[in-house]
Amino acid sequence: MEDNQRNKKIWLAWERHRRTLELNKFFGTELIIFQSNYPRIIKHPILLIKSWFAIHAKRPQTLIVQNPSIFLTLLACVVKSFYGYFLIVDAHNSGLLPLSKTLKKFLFIYRYLQKKADITIVTNETLANIVSNNKGNPYVLPDRIPSSPKVTKKILKGEKNILFICTFAGDEPYEEVIKSASSFDNDVIFYVTGNHKRIKLDIINNAPSNVIFTGFVSDNEYWNLLSSVDLSIDLTRKENCLVCGAYESIAVGTPMILSDTNALKTFFNKGAVFTENNSAAITTSIKKCLKIEGKLREEIKELKYKLNKTSDQVISGLKNQLQKIDLC
């Protein structure tokens, strides 16, 4: 095979994630996303076959995979020696540490993946230590601030409007946020994103009248909404998770309320109010955030400049590292 045929970089993923889309712009890879709506027992074999065919057809010199999926990453590691590519794994939190009790029985697989990958990209030093302890090669690369989209300010229903960025995942205290909404008058409107059909119908039916469940919205609609509200809320119970909604809020200059974890407080140290994940604390944080909204908007501008500068430096460092081995 000729060198010019071999000099290919591809990125495989099984979900469309904003981090992947932003980092892909830097790597200049051919991004291939395979998705399916079938149940997992059917979906995973189909996606594994499609992914293997893509690797076989492209014969990449550099392969980047998004983890999760753990199955995609396992495939990339298993066939790595046969195809001879340099493997980079972009590992999200659940790609390093299993969330469910069932998956925790398979920690040896997670350790194998981190050891087998040539580079495992993580978002913070705590996660990097996990990879190092498992004899892997970590590289700390926080999410990039998304490119500022063109937005159209919306006229919203409330005197004050709040966007709760939610996917109704197990680590998100969405019931506490909905309960907090009942502490405010109807002129304070809470917009809740995400597929609310995943949760109990009672939660939706009993939600206060100032809560609007948006369901899934288009990217364009989401950015317009995020740029139009007075503040955003993005919460997690995970200690080492840098939530995507915070990066998105910074992109459009919207003040934010985040969970009171060390990872979030250290990284997003301006433009945010931090809260415990209970309704009383969330209510207090919302009132505080609305009171100092102007100050937070100024801080967001400073933080955006700082994070963009840091991100450029970190990415340049990785690019230099890859250039030394003729991969970028």
Contacts in CASP RR format, 6 or more apart in sequence:
PFRMAT RR
TARGET T0000
AUTHOR 0000-0000-0000
METHOD contacts of the structure
MODEL  1
MEDNQRNKKIWLAWERHRRTLELNKFFGTELIIFQSNYPRIIKHPILLIK
SWFAIHAKRPQTLIVQNPSIFLTLLACVVKSFYGYFLIVDAHNSGLLPLS
KTLKKFLFIYRYLQKKADITIVTNETLANIVSNNKGNPYVLPDRIPSSPK
VTKKILKGEKNILFICTFAGDEPYEEVIKSASSFDNDVIFYVTGNHKRIK
LDIINNAPSNVIFTGFVSDNEYWNLLSSVDLSIDLTRKENCLVCGAYESI
AVGTPMILSDTNALKTFFNKGAVFTENNSAAITTSIKKCLKIEGKLREEI
KELKYKLNKTSDQVISGLKNQLQKIDLC
1 59 0 8 1.000
5 59 0 8 1.000
6 59 0 8 1.000
6 61 0 8 1.000
7 61 0 8 1.000
8 30 0 8 1.000
8 58 0 8 1.000
8 59 0 8 1.000
8 60 0 8 1.000
8 61 0 8 1.000
8 62 0 8 1.000
9 27 0 8 1.000
9 28 0 8 1.000
9 29 0 8 1.000
9 30 0 8 1.000
9 60 0 8 1.000
9 61 0 8 1.000
9 62 0 8 1.000
9 63 0 8 1.000
9 64 0 8 1.000
9 327 0 8 1.000
9 328 0 8 1.000
10 29 0 8 1.000
10 30 0 8 1.000
10 31 0 8 1.000
10 32 0 8 1.000
10 54 0 8 1.000
10 55 0 8 1.000
10 58 0 8 1.000
10 60 0 8 1.000
10 62 0 8 1.000
10 63 0 8 1.000
10 64 0 8 1.000
11 20 0 8 1.000
11 24 0 8 1.000
11 27 0 8 1.000
11 29 0 8 1.000
11 30 0 8 1.000
11 31 0 8 1.000
11 32 0 8 1.000
11 63 0 8 1.000
11 64 0 8 1.000
11 65 0 8 1.000
11 66 0 8 1.000
12 32 0 8 1.000
12 33 0 8 1.000
12 34 0 8 1.000
12 51 0 8 1.000
12 54 0 8 1.000
12 55 0 8 1.000
12 63 0 8 1.000
12 64 0 8 1.000
12 65 0 8 1.000
12 66 0 8 1.000
12 72 0 8 1.000
12 76 0 8 1.000
13 20 0 8 1.000
13 31 0 8 1.000
13 32 0 8 1.000
13 33 0 8 1.000
13 34 0 8 1.000
13 65 0 8 1.000
13 66 0 8 1.000
13 72 0 8 1.000
14 33 0 8 1.000
14 34 0 8 1.000
14 35 0 8 1.000
14 47 0 8 1.000
14 51 0 8 1.000
14 66 0 8 1.000
14 68 0 8 1.000
14 69 0 8 1.000
14 72 0 8 1.000
15 33 0 8 1.000
15 35 0 8 1.000
15 66 0 8 1.000
15 68 0 8 1.000
15 69 0 8 1.000
16 33 0 8 1.000
16 35 0 8 1.000
17 66 0 8 1.000
17 92 0 8 1.000
18 143 0 8 1.000
18 146 0 8 1.000
18 244 0 8 1.000
18 247 0 8 1.000
18 248 0 8 1.000
19 90 0 8 1.000
19 92 0 8 1.000
19 143 0 8 1.000
19 144 0 8 1.000
19 244 0 8 1.000
20 31 0 8 1.000
20 33 0 8 1.000
20 66 0 8 1.000
20 90 0 8 1.000
21 31 0 8 1.000
22 143 0 8 1.000
22 144 0 8 1.000
22 146 0 8 1.000
22 147 0 8 1.000
23 90 0 8 1.000
23 121 0 8 1.000
23 141 0 8 1.000
23 143 0 8 1.000
23 144 0 8 1.000
24 31 0 8 1.000
26 144 0 8 1.000
26 315 0 8 1.000
26 319 0 8 1.000
27 64 0 8 1.000
27 328 0 8 1.000
29 62 0 8 1.000
29 64 0 8 1.000
30 58 0 8 1.000
32 54 0 8 1.000
34 47 0 8 1.000
34 50 0 8 1.000
34 51 0 8 1.000
34 54 0 8 1.000
35 47 0 8 1.000
36 42 0 8 1.000
36 43 0 8 1.000
36 46 0 8 1.000
36 47 0 8 1.000
37 43 0 8 1.000
38 46 0 8 1.000
44 69 0 8 1.000
44 71 0 8 1.000
47 69 0 8 1.000
47 71 0 8 1.000
47 72 0 8 1.000
48 71 0 8 1.000
48 72 0 8 1.000
48 75 0 8 1.000
51 72 0 8 1.000
51 75 0 8 1.000
51 76 0 8 1.000
52 75 0 8 1.000
52 79 0 8 1.000
55 63 0 8 1.000
55 75 0 8 1.000
55 76 0 8 1.000
55 79 0 8 1.000
55 83 0 8 1.000
55 85 0 8 1.000
56 83 0 8 1.000
59 83 0 8 1.000
60 83 0 8 1.000
60 85 0 8 1.000
61 85 0 8 1.000
61 86 0 8 1.000
61 327 0 8 1.000
62 85 0 8 1.000
62 86 0 8 1.000
62 88 0 8 1.000
62 322 0 8 1.000
62 327 0 8 1.000
62 328 0 8 1.000
63 76 0 8 1.000
63 80 0 8 1.000
63 83 0 8 1.000
63 85 0 8 1.000
63 86 0 8 1.000
63 87 0 8 1.000
63 88 0 8 1.000
64 87 0 8 1.000
64 88 0 8 1.000
64 89 0 8 1.000
64 90 0 8 1.000
65 72 0 8 1.000
65 73 0 8 1.000
65 76 0 8 1.000
65 87 0 8 1.000
65 88 0 8 1.000
65 89 0 8 1.000
65 90 0 8 1.000
66 72 0 8 1.000
66 90 0 8 1.000
66 92 0 8 1.000
67 73 0 8 1.000
67 89 0 8 1.000
67 90 0 8 1.000
67 91 0 8 1.000
67 92 0 8 1.000
67 95 0 8 1.000
67 96 0 8 1.000
67 113 0 8 1.000
68 92 0 8 1.000
68 94 0 8 1.000
68 95 0 8 1.000
70 95 0 8 1.000
70 103 0 8 1.000
70 109 0 8 1.000
70 110 0 8 1.000
70 113 0 8 1.000
73 89 0 8 1.000
73 95 0 8 1.000
73 113 0 8 1.000
73 117 0 8 1.000
74 109 0 8 1.000
74 113 0 8 1.000
76 87 0 8 1.000
76 89 0 8 1.000
77 87 0 8 1.000
77 112 0 8 1.000
77 113 0 8 1.000
77 116 0 8 1.000
77 117 0 8 1.000
80 87 0 8 1.000
80 116 0 8 1.000
86 118 0 8 1.000
86 325 0 8 1.000
86 327 0 8 1.000
87 116 0 8 1.000
87 117 0 8 1.000
87 118 0 8 1.000
87 119 0 8 1.000
88 117 0 8 1.000
88 118 0 8 1.000
88 119 0 8 1.000
88 120 0 8 1.000
88 121 0 8 1.000
89 113 0 8 1.000
89 114 0 8 1.000
89 117 0 8 1.000
89 119 0 8 1.000
89 120 0 8 1.000
89 121 0 8 1.000
90 121 0 8 1.000
91 114 0 8 1.000
91 120 0 8 1.000
91 121 0 8 1.000
91 122 0 8 1.000
91 127 0 8 1.000
91 131 0 8 1.000
92 123 0 8 1.000
93 123 0 8 1.000
93 127 0 8 1.000
93 238 0 8 1.000
93 240 0 8 1.000
93 241 0 8 1.000
95 110 0 8 1.000
96 110 0 8 1.000
96 114 0 8 1.000
96 120 0 8 1.000
96 122 0 8 1.000
96 127 0 8 1.000
96 130 0 8 1.000
96 131 0 8 1.000
97 110 0 8 1.000
97 130 0 8 1.000
98 104 0 8 1.000
98 106 0 8 1.000
98 107 0 8 1.000
98 110 0 8 1.000
99 171 0 8 1.000
110 134 0 8 1.000
111 134 0 8 1.000
111 135 0 8 1.000
114 120 0 8 1.000
114 130 0 8 1.000
114 131 0 8 1.000
114 134 0 8 1.000
114 135 0 8 1.000
114 136 0 8 1.000
115 134 0 8 1.000
115 135 0 8 1.000
115 136 0 8 1.000
117 136 0 8 1.000
117 137 0 8 1.000
118 137 0 8 1.000
119 137 0 8 1.000
119 138 0 8 1.000
119 139 0 8 1.000
120 131 0 8 1.000
120 136 0 8 1.000
120 137 0 8 1.000
120 138 0 8 1.000
120 139 0 8 1.000
121 138 0 8 1.000
121 139 0 8 1.000
121 140 0 8 1.000
121 141 0 8 1.000
121 318 0 8 1.000
122 128 0 8 1.000
122 130 0 8 1.000
122 131 0 8 1.000
122 138 0 8 1.000
122 139 0 8 1.000
122 140 0 8 1.000
122 141 0 8 1.000
123 140 0 8 1.000
123 141 0 8 1.000
123 142 0 8 1.000
123 143 0 8 1.000
123 240 0 8 1.000
123 242 0 8 1.000
124 140 0 8 1.000
124 142 0 8 1.000
124 240 0 8 1.000
124 242 0 8 1.000
124 263 0 8 1.000
124 267 0 8 1.000
125 140 0 8 1.000
126 239 0 8 1.000
126 240 0 8 1.000
126 263 0 8 1.000
127 138 0 8 1.000
127 140 0 8 1.000
127 240 0 8 1.000
128 138 0 8 1.000
128 139 0 8 1.000
128 140 0 8 1.000
129 138 0 8 1.000
131 137 0 8 1.000
131 138 0 8 1.000
132 138 0 8 1.000
139 318 0 8 1.000
139 321 0 8 1.000
140 314 0 8 1.000
141 314 0 8 1.000
141 315 0 8 1.000
141 318 0 8 1.000
142 242 0 8 1.000
142 267 0 8 1.000
142 307 0 8 1.000
142 310 0 8 1.000
142 311 0 8 1.000
142 314 0 8 1.000
143 242 0 8 1.000
143 244 0 8 1.000
143 247 0 8 1.000
144 247 0 8 1.000
144 308 0 8 1.000
144 311 0 8 1.000
144 315 0 8 1.000
145 247 0 8 1.000
145 250 0 8 1.000
145 251 0 8 1.000
145 304 0 8 1.000
145 307 0 8 1.000
145 308 0 8 1.000
145 311 0 8 1.000
146 247 0 8 1.000
146 248 0 8 1.000
146 251 0 8 1.000
147 251 0 8 1.000
148 251 0 8 1.000
148 252 0 8 1.000
149 219 0 8 1.000
149 220 0 8 1.000
149 223 0 8 1.000
149 251 0 8 1.000
149 252 0 8 1.000
151 223 0 8 1.000
151 224 0 8 1.000
151 226 0 8 1.000
151 227 0 8 1.000
151 228 0 8 1.000
151 252 0 8 1.000
152 224 0 8 1.000
153 224 0 8 1.000
153 227 0 8 1.000
153 228 0 8 1.000
154 224 0 8 1.000
154 225 0 8 1.000
154 228 0 8 1.000
155 228 0 8 1.000
156 189 0 8 1.000
156 191 0 8 1.000
156 228 0 8 1.000
156 229 0 8 1.000
157 189 0 8 1.000
157 212 0 8 1.000
158 187 0 8 1.000
158 188 0 8 1.000
158 189 0 8 1.000
159 187 0 8 1.000
159 188 0 8 1.000
160 187 0 8 1.000
160 188 0 8 1.000
160 189 0 8 1.000
160 230 0 8 1.000
160 290 0 8 1.000
161 188 0 8 1.000
161 189 0 8 1.000
161 191 0 8 1.000
161 228 0 8 1.000
161 229 0 8 1.000
161 230 0 8 1.000
162 188 0 8 1.000
162 189 0 8 1.000
162 190 0 8 1.000
162 191 0 8 1.000
162 229 0 8 1.000
162 230 0 8 1.000
162 231 0 8 1.000
162 232 0 8 1.000
162 233 0 8 1.000
162 286 0 8 1.000
163 191 0 8 1.000
163 193 0 8 1.000
163 225 0 8 1.000
163 226 0 8 1.000
163 229 0 8 1.000
163 231 0 8 1.000
163 232 0 8 1.000
163 233 0 8 1.000
163 254 0 8 1.000
164 174 0 8 1.000
164 177 0 8 1.000
164 190 0 8 1.000
164 191 0 8 1.000
164 192 0 8 1.000
164 193 0 8 1.000
164 232 0 8 1.000
164 233 0 8 1.000
164 234 0 8 1.000
165 193 0 8 1.000
165 226 0 8 1.000
165 232 0 8 1.000
165 233 0 8 1.000
165 234 0 8 1.000
165 243 0 8 1.000
165 244 0 8 1.000
165 245 0 8 1.000
165 248 0 8 1.000
166 172 0 8 1.000
166 174 0 8 1.000
166 177 0 8 1.000
166 192 0 8 1.000
166 193 0 8 1.000
166 194 0 8 1.000
166 234 0 8 1.000
167 193 0 8 1.000
167 194 0 8 1.000
167 195 0 8 1.000
168 174 0 8 1.000
168 194 0 8 1.000
168 195 0 8 1.000
168 196 0 8 1.000
168 198 0 8 1.000
168 199 0 8 1.000
170 237 0 8 1.000
171 236 0 8 1.000
171 237 0 8 1.000
171 238 0 8 1.000
171 241 0 8 1.000
172 235 0 8 1.000
172 236 0 8 1.000
172 237 0 8 1.000
173 235 0 8 1.000
173 237 0 8 1.000
173 277 0 8 1.000
173 278 0 8 1.000
173 282 0 8 1.000
174 192 0 8 1.000
174 199 0 8 1.000
174 203 0 8 1.000
175 203 0 8 1.000
176 235 0 8 1.000
176 277 0 8 1.000
176 278 0 8 1.000
176 279 0 8 1.000
176 282 0 8 1.000
177 190 0 8 1.000
177 192 0 8 1.000
177 233 0 8 1.000
177 235 0 8 1.000
177 279 0 8 1.000
177 282 0 8 1.000
178 190 0 8 1.000
178 192 0 8 1.000
178 203 0 8 1.000
178 207 0 8 1.000
178 208 0 8 1.000
178 211 0 8 1.000
179 279 0 8 1.000
180 279 0 8 1.000
180 280 0 8 1.000
180 282 0 8 1.000
180 283 0 8 1.000
180 286 0 8 1.000
181 188 0 8 1.000
181 190 0 8 1.000
181 207 0 8 1.000
181 208 0 8 1.000
181 210 0 8 1.000
181 211 0 8 1.000
182 208 0 8 1.000
183 279 0 8 1.000
183 283 0 8 1.000
184 190 0 8 1.000
184 210 0 8 1.000
184 283 0 8 1.000
184 286 0 8 1.000
185 210 0 8 1.000
186 209 0 8 1.000
186 210 0 8 1.000
187 210 0 8 1.000
188 210 0 8 1.000
189 210 0 8 1.000
189 211 0 8 1.000
189 212 0 8 1.000
190 210 0 8 1.000
190 211 0 8 1.000
190 212 0 8 1.000
191 212 0 8 1.000
191 214 0 8 1.000
191 225 0 8 1.000
191 229 0 8 1.000
192 211 0 8 1.000
192 212 0 8 1.000
192 213 0 8 1.000
192 214 0 8 1.000
192 215 0 8 1.000
193 214 0 8 1.000
193 215 0 8 1.000
193 216 0 8 1.000
193 217 0 8 1.000
193 222 0 8 1.000
193 225 0 8 1.000
194 213 0 8 1.000
194 214 0 8 1.000
194 215 0 8 1.000
194 216 0 8 1.000
195 215 0 8 1.000
195 216 0 8 1.000
196 204 0 8 1.000
196 213 0 8 1.000
196 215 0 8 1.000
204 213 0 8 1.000
207 213 0 8 1.000
214 225 0 8 1.000
217 225 0 8 1.000
223 248 0 8 1.000
223 252 0 8 1.000
226 232 0 8 1.000
226 248 0 8 1.000
226 249 0 8 1.000
226 252 0 8 1.000
226 254 0 8 1.000
227 252 0 8 1.000
227 253 0 8 1.000
227 254 0 8 1.000
229 254 0 8 1.000
230 254 0 8 1.000
230 255 0 8 1.000
230 290 0 8 1.000
230 293 0 8 1.000
231 254 0 8 1.000
231 255 0 8 1.000
231 256 0 8 1.000
231 257 0 8 1.000
231 286 0 8 1.000
231 289 0 8 1.000
231 290 0 8 1.000
231 293 0 8 1.000
231 296 0 8 1.000
232 245 0 8 1.000
232 248 0 8 1.000
232 249 0 8 1.000
232 254 0 8 1.000
232 255 0 8 1.000
232 256 0 8 1.000
232 257 0 8 1.000
233 256 0 8 1.000
233 257 0 8 1.000
233 282 0 8 1.000
233 286 0 8 1.000
234 243 0 8 1.000
234 244 0 8 1.000
234 245 0 8 1.000
234 246 0 8 1.000
234 249 0 8 1.000
234 256 0 8 1.000
234 257 0 8 1.000
234 258 0 8 1.000
235 243 0 8 1.000
235 257 0 8 1.000
235 258 0 8 1.000
235 259 0 8 1.000
235 275 0 8 1.000
235 277 0 8 1.000
235 282 0 8 1.000
236 243 0 8 1.000
236 259 0 8 1.000
236 261 0 8 1.000
237 259 0 8 1.000
237 277 0 8 1.000
238 261 0 8 1.000
239 261 0 8 1.000
239 262 0 8 1.000
239 263 0 8 1.000
240 261 0 8 1.000
240 263 0 8 1.000
241 261 0 8 1.000
241 263 0 8 1.000
241 264 0 8 1.000
242 263 0 8 1.000
242 264 0 8 1.000
242 267 0 8 1.000
242 268 0 8 1.000
243 258 0 8 1.000
243 259 0 8 1.000
243 264 0 8 1.000
245 256 0 8 1.000
246 256 0 8 1.000
246 258 0 8 1.000
246 264 0 8 1.000
246 268 0 8 1.000
246 272 0 8 1.000
249 255 0 8 1.000
249 256 0 8 1.000
249 300 0 8 1.000
250 256 0 8 1.000
250 268 0 8 1.000
250 300 0 8 1.000
250 303 0 8 1.000
250 304 0 8 1.000
250 307 0 8 1.000
251 304 0 8 1.000
253 297 0 8 1.000
253 300 0 8 1.000
253 301 0 8 1.000
253 304 0 8 1.000
254 297 0 8 1.000
254 300 0 8 1.000
255 271 0 8 1.000
255 272 0 8 1.000
255 273 0 8 1.000
255 289 0 8 1.000
255 293 0 8 1.000
255 294 0 8 1.000
255 296 0 8 1.000
255 297 0 8 1.000
255 300 0 8 1.000
256 268 0 8 1.000
256 271 0 8 1.000
256 272 0 8 1.000
256 273 0 8 1.000
256 289 0 8 1.000
256 296 0 8 1.000
257 272 0 8 1.000
257 273 0 8 1.000
257 274 0 8 1.000
257 275 0 8 1.000
257 282 0 8 1.000
257 285 0 8 1.000
257 286 0 8 1.000
257 289 0 8 1.000
258 264 0 8 1.000
258 265 0 8 1.000
258 268 0 8 1.000
258 272 0 8 1.000
258 273 0 8 1.000
258 274 0 8 1.000
258 275 0 8 1.000
259 274 0 8 1.000
259 275 0 8 1.000
259 276 0 8 1.000
259 277 0 8 1.000
260 274 0 8 1.000
260 275 0 8 1.000
260 276 0 8 1.000
260 277 0 8 1.000
264 272 0 8 1.000
264 274 0 8 1.000
265 274 0 8 1.000
268 303 0 8 1.000
269 303 0 8 1.000
270 299 0 8 1.000
270 300 0 8 1.000
270 302 0 8 1.000
270 303 0 8 1.000
270 306 0 8 1.000
271 296 0 8 1.000
271 297 0 8 1.000
271 299 0 8 1.000
271 300 0 8 1.000
271 303 0 8 1.000
272 296 0 8 1.000
273 285 0 8 1.000
273 288 0 8 1.000
273 289 0 8 1.000
273 292 0 8 1.000
273 296 0 8 1.000
274 285 0 8 1.000
275 281 0 8 1.000
275 282 0 8 1.000
275 284 0 8 1.000
275 285 0 8 1.000
276 282 0 8 1.000
289 296 0 8 1.000
319 328 0 8 1.000
322 328 0 8 1.000
END
